[in-house]
Amino acid sequence: MKKIDTILFDLDGTLIDTNEVIIASFKATFKRHFPDLVLSKEKIGTFIGPTLQQTFGEYTDDINLVNEMIKSYREFYVVIEVGNFEIYPNVKETLIKLDKLGYNLAIVTSKFKEAAWPSFTFYGLENIIKVFIALDHVDKPKPDKEPVLKALAHFPNHKEAIMIGDNQGDILSGQNAGIYSAGVSWSFKGPDHLKEVNPDFMLENIEDIFRVIKEIDEEWFDGLYFLQNYNRWYTFIQNLWRRKCLSIFGYYSRYQRTYPYYPKKTR
């Protein structure tokens, strides 16, 4: 009997390495709309994770300009993406194994489906993971709980779930939805950045998910063992307490016989 039976994954930076595509697309977009603005690669790296609206909205209050920048970004992304992304080692093999073991699998991404779908389908992952929650499926993106809950709604009989991702928003979304969370050490921003939001687990590689599942299941079995043996423990503690009380009472009785107490007379 498994405790955890549902695993939610972020896509970019978690299953598929598109970091350089994203960075190049941001550079081209800002060069078109803010040609005098100088952004370091490290600064652009902080744009990975949040939605495009959130990122571009930090540089202008003009909603029309934000929409133009999003349009430009997508234009550049489609061109740059070709041949410049790759699946992380052992991802497909691990997903196939999880699927065969009967785990519910889903993608929860902050990208629009149109932008995320090409790299996802390039490796045939749509044949393994049937549930795909993208930005256009929710009103509130990660770190809000809505994307995670939307994915879980596809598995109404699930027992417990975990959200795995390369950004703080992935971890916080899982936490806000009340499920387990895990960061990936291959995150572009580094594992220390993810640890700032206290994920339940950190994965050193994708296959590390099996270690995490084992730990959660063992935690479940330990709790189940305690519940199944609750009456036995209760009886043991009750008897122990009774013997202790009797022992104290017996000592007190012997003390009274040896040193009787006579209350003072009151006037």
N, C-alpha and C positions, 0 to 999 in steps of 0.2 A: 504493500500500500504506500503510494507516494504522498508526501505532504504537498510539495510543489509540483504543479502539473502544467503551468502556463509561463512561457518565457517571451518577453517583449524586447525587441531590439531596436535601437536607433539604427539608421542605415549608414550615412556618410561619416567616415571616421571611426566607425565601429565594425561594420562588416566589409565595407568597400572604401579604399583609400582614394578620395577625391580632393584631398587637401590642396594640392598644387593647382588643380583646376579651379577651385574656389578662390584661392589667393590671386591667381592670374585674372580671373573674371572681375574681382573687386578692383584690382589695379587699373584695368582697362576702363571700368565704369567711372571711377573717380577721376581718371585722366580726362575723360570726356566732359564730365560735368563740373569738376573742380580742378582744373589743370594746374593751378598754383599750389594746391595742397600736397604736402609731402607726407606720405605715410610709410612707416617702416614695415617690414614683413611681420615683425612681432605684433605691431598694432593691428595690422590686417588679420593676423591670426586670431585676435579676440573677436572678430566678426563671425567666426565659425561657431555655429550653434544657435544664436538668436535668429529671428526671422529677418528677412530683408527690410520689411517695414520698420522694425526696431532699429536696425543698424543705420539705415539711411536717414531715419527720423532724428538721429542724434546730430545730424549735420545741417538740417534745414527743417523749418516749420511749414514749408510750402508743400502741401499734400500732392499738388500736381507735379512738382519736381521729384518728390519721392517716387511717385508712380513712373515718371520718366526714367529714373535711375533703375528701378526694378526692371523695366522693359529693356534697358540697355544691358543690365547684368545678364538677363536671360539670353539675350542675343549673343553676347560674348561667350556665355557658358556653353551653349549648344555647339559653337565652333571649336572652342578650346577643349571641350570634353572628349572629342573623338580621339581614341587611342591613348589618352592620358590618365586613365584610372585603372586600378587593378584591385582585385579581391584580396583581402588579407589571407595569409597562410592558413590552410586547413579549415577555413570558414565553411565552404560548401560541404565538405565531408562531415563536419560536426553537425551542421544543420540537418543533413540527411539522416545521421544517426539519431538525433533528437526526435525527428519526425517518425522514424521507425519504432522508437521506444514509446511513442504515443503522446508526446508532449504537444500542447497547444502552442503554436508559434505565430508571432505577429510582428509587423514593422510599425514603429511609431516615429515618424519623421517630421521635422519642422519645414520641410520643403513642400512645394506644391507637387502633386502627383505627376504632372506633366514633366517637371524637371527631374524628379527622382526616378521615374520609371525606366528610362533607357539603361542606366548602369545596373539597376536591379534585375532587369530582364536579360541583359547581356550575358549573365552567367546562369540564366535559367532558374533563378531563385524563386520566381513566381510559381514554379512547379512544386516547391517545398513549403513556402510560406504563403498561405492563402489569404490572410487578413493583412490589409495595408491601409494604415491610417496616416493621411497626409494633412498638410496645412489647410487644404480646401475642404476638409471634412469636419473642421472644428471652428468654434467661435473664439476660443481662448487657447493659444498654443502653449507648449511647454515653456516655463516650468509649471503651468497650471495643471491640475489633475485631469482636466477634460480629455485630452488625447489618450491617456492611459485607460480611463474609464470607458472611453469609446471602443477601444480595442477589447477590453475585458467583456464588454456587452456581447461580443461575438461568441463568447464561451460562457454561457449562463450557468453551467454546472461546474465551473472551475473551483478548485479548492484553494490554492494559493498561487501567487504570481511574483515574478521578479522583472524589473525594468533594467536593461543593460545599455549603457551608452558612454560616449566619450566627452560629454559636456556636463557641466553642473546642472543645466536645465533638465537633462535626462534623469539625473538622480533625484532632483527636487520634485519632478513630476511624479515619479514613483512614490516618493515619500508622501507627497500631498494626497496621493490616491490610497495610501495606507498599505502599500505592498513593499516587498523587499526591493533593494536597489543595489546595483553594482556598477563600478566604473571600470574602464579598461586602461591598462597601463600604457598602451600605445597611443593614447590621446595626443593630439598635436600640442595641446597645452600642458601636457605632462601630468603624471599621477598626483603630484602634490596639489595641483590646482583642484583636482576632483576631491581629494581628501578634505578640503576646506569645508565641504558640505556633508561630511560624514556618511559616505555610502556604507551599506552593510558589508559589502565585499569589494575587493579589487581583483580583477582578472589579469594574470600575467600574460596569458594567451587565450585564444578562443576556447581551446580544449579544457581550460581551467573551469569552465562552467560545470563540468562533471564533479569537480571537487566541491564546488559551491552547493550543488544539488545534494551531494552526499552529506554535507555538514547540516543543511537545513532538514533533511530527512532524519538524520540522527538526533537532531534537536527535537523533532516531532516525536520520535519513538521514545526518547527519554521522558518527555512529558506524558506520553500515552502510558508508559510503564508506571509512572507515578500515579496517574489517575486510576489505572486498573488495580493498583495495589493500595489505594487510598485507605480502604477499610482495615487492611492489615496494619498499615502504619498508624492509623488512628487508634486501633486497639492496643498496639504496642506502647504508644505514648500514654494512653489512658491508664494502662496497667502499671507503667513505670511511675506515673504521677501518684497512683493509688498507693503503691508500695512506699513511695517517699513520704506521703502524708501519714500512713500508718506508722512508719518508722519514727517520724517526728512526734506523733501522738503517743507512741509507746515510751519514747524517751521522756516526754513531758510527764506521763503518768508515774514513771519510776522516780522522777525528780520530786514530784509532789509527795510521794510516800516517804521520801528521805528528808525533804525539807518542806514540811507542810506550811502553808501560808494561812495566817490568821488575820483577817482584816481588823483594823483598828476600830474600837468602839467609838461611836459618835455620840456626842453629848446633845 
